[in-house]
Amino acid sequence: MANKESYLGEFEHIVLLTIMRLNNDAYGVTVRQQVKQLIDRDVSIGALYATIDRLEKKHLITTRSSQPTPERGGRAKRYLTITPQGLDTLQATKKSLDILWHGLKLNNVVS
């Protein structure tokens, strides 16, 4: 996980974890709703889709389109699935963060 292509930014990390949590129901609107509900972070749909595009270019997720539906004005949903590479990257990020957090005492921070 040493190169820029596999590095996860904070929001990318959040989006990947949310996609995993939603499993087969992960698409833009549900990801946005879950992020708001679970961590009280309100994100624009544009910022979310920019991140989704970036994750797809890094091969950390794949997307597929549903059939267009009348209730969506004839538009299809773009479903999101984490790839094995995405899962590996998440696990490596967690391991790195666990190493950095291990042994820290927050009350020792100088203000």
Secondary structure, 3 states (H helix, E strand, C coil): CCCCCCCCCHHHHHHHHHHHHHHHHCEHHHHHHHHHHHHCCCCCHHHHHHHHHHHHHCCCEEEEECCCEHHHCCECCEEEEECHHHHHHHHHHHHHHHHHHCCCCHHHCCC
